[in-house]
Amino acid sequence: MSLPSNPLSITPSPAEIKNGALTQKNLEIAIRALSRDGLVVIEDLVPHAILDKLNHKMVQDAYELQSRKDSPFNYHKGNIQQDPPLVKDFFFPEVFTNAIVTQITSTALGPHPHLRFVSGNTALPPSPSAPPASQPTHNDADFDHPRIPFALVINIPLITMEPHNGSTEVWLGTHASTTIADQEGAHGERASGKIKKGLLEERRAVRPPCQPGIKKGSVVVRDLRLWHGGMPNRSEVPRVMLAMIHFAPWYRNQMTVEFADDLRNRLTPEKTGLYVAADYVKSEEVEKSYLNRPYGNAYDFNQVDKVRDIFSEV
């Protein structure tokens, strides 16, 4: 029996939303989907009013970033990386420390995953000077990585995401067997992690990619190793998608996230179920600097002090 190309979705009940926890059955479905497909969608999880507030702010920011001479683009200029303002007025636990999301990631990765990356990806409307273009199919784990789950990306589109406005293309199941040998371009290069063309054609014959429709209010949890690529936005408005990464507690990554200092008490392990690798600074400093963050390969998802891969030597 052939496997589906579209991702599996779960819709929590009102009781699950209220309790901040999936039932055992729904949690099992989520974990099995992550194991088989490398991705699962949780629908109707984030209130629309919260997304609307974030979207209004981040669309304004997207146009500001697009206008810059050195725009923070990923692969091509129709796709930019942008951070949300991690200050009190725009911090919502339903988005940044969602209890159901953490229940899933802590089940898959181990208790108290490490939140070490908070950013976003925006597909911009086409312009005459920059015709629509797709990112190459790539793997965010553009280094010699473990063959077991070690990092999960949390994607939250701020509006409904569909092929017309740049829904991300995903290749389900590719997380389970991909290695650094499958890729072109070393870490630090603009197009690192690009999957070799011959492998794409082989995989397409087995389980082709898809551009899933993701409803507003949904959260996508995907394995960092999954092959994917940003697609053109052919609509008239930017499509903003938040991106966070939960790392396994044993994984020795060193990245930190800059939060406003008045959020410190809201980001404790007791309140979030996470270890938030935070640098706390004054709110005014966050507001001045959040649009000037590094982007793309300036971030390193690798770990330090690697264990020798004795398993490949057996």
N, C-alpha and C positions, 0 to 999 in steps of 0.2 A: 504494500500500500504506500502510495506516495505521500509525503508530508506536505502540509499546507504552506503556502508562501505568505499568507497573511497572519499577523500576530494574534495571539489569544488575548481576549479581554475579560476582565472581571468587573462586575458592578456591585460594590458593597451595599448592603442593606442600610436603612437609616439607623438601625441599632449598632451595626458595625462602625458607622461613621461617628455616632455618639460616643461609643466606647473606645474609639481609636484603635481598634483591633479587628482583624478579619477572623472569621470562624476557622476552626481547624481545617475544614474542607476547602475553603477558599484559599487559605494559606498554602495548603498542599498543592492546589492548582497553580498558584503563582510560582512556587518553587520548582515544580515540575516543568512549567513553561520556560523558566530561566535555564533549567538544565538542558532541555531539548532544543529550544529555539534561541536562547540567549537574550530574550526580550519578553516582557509582559506589559499589558496596558491595564491600568486601574482607572475605570471611568467614574465620572460624577464625584470626584474626590475633593476638588477645590472650588469654593464658592465663586461665582462669576464676578461679583462685585469687587472682590480682591484682585482678580485677574485684570479687570477693567482699569483699576487704579494703577497697577503696575504697567499695564500696556500703554496707557496715556503718557506716562513719564518716559518709558523706554523707547517709544516711537519718536518722541521729541529728541531723545538722546541719539537715536539711530541716524537721524538726519544731520545732527551736529557732527557725528563721527564720519558720515559719508562725505561731508564737505571738506574734511581735512586733507591736506596734501599727502600725509602719510596715514591713510585710513587703515584701521586694524583688520584687514581682510584676510580670510582663510582661503587659499588656493586661487580665488578670483574675486574681483571687486564687487560682485553682486552678493557676496556672503561675508558679513563682518562679525567679529567677536565683540561683544559688549557686556560689561558687568552691570548688574543691578545696583542701585544705591543701598548699601547695607546700613541704613540708619533707621531710627525708630519709626518714622512716618511711613516707611515702605517695608518694614519687616513684619511678615505674617507667618506664624508657626505652621499654618495650614500649607504653606508653600515650602518654607526653608527647613522645617524640622517636623514634617508630617509624621504622625505616630504610626499610621498604617504603612507608609513607605519604610520607616525604620524597622517596623516589625518584619517586613519582607527582607530587607538587607541584612538585618542582624541574624535572621534565620539562615540566610545563604552564606554569610561571611563570618559569622561569629558575633558574640555580644559586644555592644558598644563599638560599632564601626567608626572609623575616623573620617570626619568631614574635613577635607583638605582642599576643596576646589569649589568655588561658586562663581559662575559666569553666565554667559548667554550667547546664543547664535541667532543672527538676524538675516533672513533672506529679503533682500531689497527689491522693490519693483524694477522692471527693466527701464533702461534709459538709452537714448540714441548713442551715447558715447560708450556704453557698456552693454552689448547685446546679451541676452540670456545665456548662461553657461552653467554646467554642472560641475560639482567637485568630482575628482576621480574617486572611484571606490577605494576606500582606505580603512586602515585599522588604527585606532588611537593608541594602541599599545605598540608603538614603533620602536621596540627594543626587545631584547631577549627576555621574554616574560614567562612566568610560571604557566603550566598547563592546567592549572586548577583555577576556579574563580578567585580573584583577588581584588577586584574593583568593579563597582556597579555605578553606571551613570544614571542620574535622575533627570529626565527631560520633562519640562512642563511648558507646553505651548500656551501663549497668553490669549490666543484666539483659536478657533477651529482650524486645524491643519489638514490640508488636502493637497492632491497633486497640483491643482491650479495655483496655489500660493506657496508651493515649495516644501511639501511634506518630504521628510528625509527618506531616501531609498535605503532599505535594509535587506540584508542577505541572511535570512534566518538559518541558524544552525552552524554558521561558520566559526563561531567562537570556540567550538569544541576541539578543532584540529589545527587552527592557524598557528604558524610559527613566524619567526623573523625572516626565515628563508622565503616566505611567500611574498615579501614586500620589496619595493624599490625605494631608494632614497633613505639616507641615514637621518637619525634624529638631529634636528637643528636646521635641516633643509626645509624650504617652504612647502614642498609636497612630499614630506616623509610619510612612510606607512602605506604608500600606494600599492595596491595589490597587482601582481603581475597579470598581464592580459590573458595569457594562456590559462591561468587558473580560473579567471572569471568565466571563460567559455566552458571550461569543464564543469564548474559549479552550476552555471545556468542550465545545463542539460539535466542536472540532478534535482535542483531546487532553485528556480529562478527568483530574482529579487522582487520586491514590491514597494510601492509608495502608499502606505496605509493612510486612510483617513482617521484622524485623531480628534475626537470631539473636545470642544472647550470644556474645561474642568477636569480633563483626564491627566494622568501622570504616566509616563513611560519609564520603565526600569529596564535598562539593557546592560549586558555584559560589555565591559570596556573593549574586549577583544573582537566584538562583532564587526564584520565588514559593513560599511555604510557609506553614504555620500550625500552631500547637500545638493538639492535640485533647484532649478530656476523658479523664481516667484513671478508668475505672469499676471498677477493681480495688480491693483493700484495702490495697495498699502503694504508697509513692511510686515513681515511675519516674524515675531519675536518668540524665541524658545529659550527658556532658562535651562541651564545645565549645571548640575552639581555632581560631585563624585564622592561616594562612600568607599573607603578602602578597608580591607580586612584588618582586624586589630593586630595581626602578626606581620602585616606588610609594612616595611620600613621606608615609607615615603616621607619627605621632609617639607612639603609645601604647607603654607599657612594661608589663612584668609583674614583680611582686614575688616573688622566690624567696629561700629561705633561703641564707645565704652559704656554707654547707658544700656546696651543690650547684654552686658556680661551676665547678669543674674537670670536671663532668659535662656542662656545657652549652656547650662550646667548639665552634666550627665544625668542627674536625677530628673530634670525636666524634659530632656530631649531623647534619652536613650542612646546618645551619641557621645563620642569624644570630639569636640569641636576644636580643631587646631587653629585657634584664633589669635590674632594680634589686635589688641584693643587700643584705639586711638580716639581722639576727640571727634565728635560728629562733624564739626566744621572741617576737619582735615579729610575725613572720608568724602564729604561733598566736593571738596576741591580736587581730589585725586582719583575718584573711582572711574572716570572716563579716560584716565591716562595710564591704565594698568598695562602690564605686558600682555601679549596675546600670542596665540599659535604655539610655536615650538619654544617660546620663552618659558613655557611651563614644562616640567619634566615629571612624567607619571611613573618613572622608574623608581626603584628602591635602592637604598644604600646598603653596603655591607652584605652583599648577596651570599646566599648559601650555595656552595658548589653543587651543581646539578648531578647528584649521585644517581638519580633515577635513570637518567639517560645513559649511564655507564654500565647498567646492569645487563 
